């Protein structure tokens, strides 16, 4: 194993983006395996993320790979945050209603069944009416 340590010294290694590329590759290859043979180009396309992953793991340009991983994590966190917001909103749909402030676009949550109410945005202090 000492030869592997010597070989990998100064190289970037695996990170979250590399794992995501491998998962994408496996998904594309599996889906391509179920398609008819005239559409099997998806299998060939599925190897592209694998090659990119191997390139990233053995790269010596560590700064560039860290920047790529940072951008990926930033995108992944925004997608995860969006999904959690939609899930929480769906869970609360029977008990709460959501409004958007017309000035600052802040999402406001109010309880349902209150009739017509005046909603005040805590961020910009703008007041507007809505039916809960």
KAKA-V542052 format. One record per backbone hydrogen bond with DSSP energy under -0.5 kcal/mol. CO is the residue of the C=O (numbers start at 1). NH is the residue of the N-H. E is the energy in kcal/mol with one decimal. If there is no record, write none. Layout:
CO_NH_E ; CO_NH_E
This chain:
1_5_-1.8 ; 2_6_-2.2 ; 3_7_-2.2 ; 4_8_-2.6 ; 5_9_-0.9 ; 8_11_-2.2 ; 15_19_-2.0 ; 16_20_-2.3 ; 17_21_-2.4 ; 18_22_-2.1 ; 19_23_-2.4 ; 20_24_-2.5 ; 21_25_-2.3 ; 22_26_-2.5 ; 23_27_-2.4 ; 24_28_-2.5 ; 25_29_-2.5 ; 26_30_-2.5 ; 27_31_-2.6 ; 28_32_-2.5 ; 29_33_-1.5 ; 30_34_-1.0 ; 31_34_-0.7 ; 31_35_-0.8 ; 36_39_-1.9 ; 37_40_-1.2 ; 39_42_-1.2 ; 40_43_-1.2 ; 40_44_-0.9 ; 41_45_-2.4 ; 42_46_-1.7 ; 43_47_-0.6 ; 44_47_-1.0 ; 45_48_-1.2 ; 45_49_-0.6 ; 46_50_-0.6 ; 47_51_-2.1 ; 48_52_-2.3 ; 49_53_-2.3 ; 50_54_-2.5 ; 51_55_-2.4 ; 52_56_-2.4 ; 53_57_-2.4 ; 54_58_-2.0 ; 55_59_-0.5 ; 56_59_-0.6 ; 57_13_-2.2 ; 59_12_-2.5 ; 60_62_-1.6 ; 61_65_-1.8 ; 62_66_-2.3 ; 63_67_-1.9 ; 64_68_-2.1 ; 65_69_-2.3 ; 66_70_-2.4 ; 67_71_-2.3 ; 68_72_-2.2 ; 69_73_-2.8 ; 70_74_-2.3 ; 71_75_-2.2 ; 72_76_-3.1 ; 73_77_-2.6 ; 74_78_-1.7 ; 75_79_-2.2 ; 76_80_-2.5 ; 77_81_-2.6 ; 78_82_-2.3 ; 79_83_-2.4 ; 80_84_-2.4 ; 81_85_-2.3 ; 82_86_-2.2 ; 83_87_-2.3 ; 84_88_-2.8 ; 85_89_-2.3 ; 86_90_-2.1 ; 87_91_-2.1 ; 88_92_-2.1 ; 90_93_-0.7 ; 92_95_-0.7 ; 92_96_-2.9 ; 95_112_-2.4 ; 97_110_-2.9 ; 99_108_-3.5 ; 101_105_-1.4 ; 106_101_-2.5 ; 108_99_-3.0 ; 110_97_-3.3 ; 115_132_-2.8 ; 117_119_-0.6 ; 117_130_-2.4 ; 119_121_-0.5 ; 119_128_-2.6 ; 121_125_-1.6 ; 126_121_-2.8 ; 128_119_-3.6 ; 130_117_-3.2 ; 130_132_-0.6 ; 132_113_-1.6
